[in-house]
Amino acid sequence: MSAPSMVFTARYAASWLGVDIDVVEVLAQEMSPEDGCLNVIESLDDDAVSTTAFTRRGLDHLDELLDQRRSDFIQES
């Protein structure tokens, strides 16, 4: 498998999935770099801003997590 050459921001992922960015950020907490979830920082300063980003594989994994959450919600209703 080739290494990813680009990543997509959490804001892009939210738009792609049609959900609020807060949903994406919550789901991202369940993911690791191996799942395609990364943090991009602007500098090495202690107060540097961090942006959540996803590889193409990460977007797919995020979509699967969202589907699972929706399925769990329907079953609970």
Buried (B, 14 or more C-beta within 10 A) or exposed (E): EEEBEEBBBBEBBBEBBEBEBEBBEEBBEEBEEEBBBBEEEEEEEEEEEEEBBBBEBBBEBBBEBBEEBEEEEEEEE
